Amino acid sequence: MLAGAIVVFEAYFDETGSHDGAAVLSVAGFIFESHKASEMRTRWQKVLDENKMPYLHMSEFAAGGGPYRHLGKDKRIEIQRELHAILHDAAMCGIVISVSKEAFNRSGLSDSALPNPYALCCYLCLLAVVETLGERKLEANLTYFFEEGHRNQPTTNQMMVFLFRNLERVTHSFIPKSDGGPIQAADMLAWLHNKYVANLLRGEDRMRQDLRALVSRVRCDAACLTTVGDIDAIFERMRKSISETPSVRVSGIFAGMPFGRTVSNSCAERSYW
């Protein structure tokens, strides 16, 4: 890379758990250099085409339902391994934030500028991207892409317009899941982490093998906010640093595999480091 060159990055995020009855809402995604995101789309689409898959939607894919009924369990595992390898080659890192919706509703954030779990998760993902690029001291143009259609999209869009109002090199957009590999990979990570944190809330510290396989191939920074204390602590960090450069490190350990550090307390102290 030439000294002083501006690198173009793209960060793709998707959510899961917004439906009624879900205990946890998760937002997750990956950071790519722009040219690697483009290359990934081509390789990812080739795997989908070879297996007669219109796209990857993890909740249906994992169960073998919908457009994946023609794929047996062993074949789906093989496909996931192929997609993990593609993601490993393309992504700088992954980021995932999961929040207990019940704990959020009992916290003070519902009356704040982040009035719902989706807005909180998106905001923390934005901060995590800022820190990740800041670690590398990169001069970068950055575009955030979020999957379109969430019912709290208007609120989150207003938040991002406000945050980016004075930043010439940062933009954002909402795109459909059919856009390709990067946004579908975000769906994969969001769904898998959501399942893991939902298990934690039930007192079951166990992880699906496909999540274990994914995070063993790709660095992913993660946080689970499962109590009011977790959420209030995050809000206090944000309040204190409101006039400073945003810097919230969201990372941890999954089942003994390095995930950096965590911003969580309580539940996170058992399974993270």
Summary of the structure (lengths in Angstrom):
residues: 273
radius of gyration: 17.8
end to end distance: 34.4
largest distance: 53.8
contacts: 920
relative contact order: 0.18
helix: 49%
strand: 21%
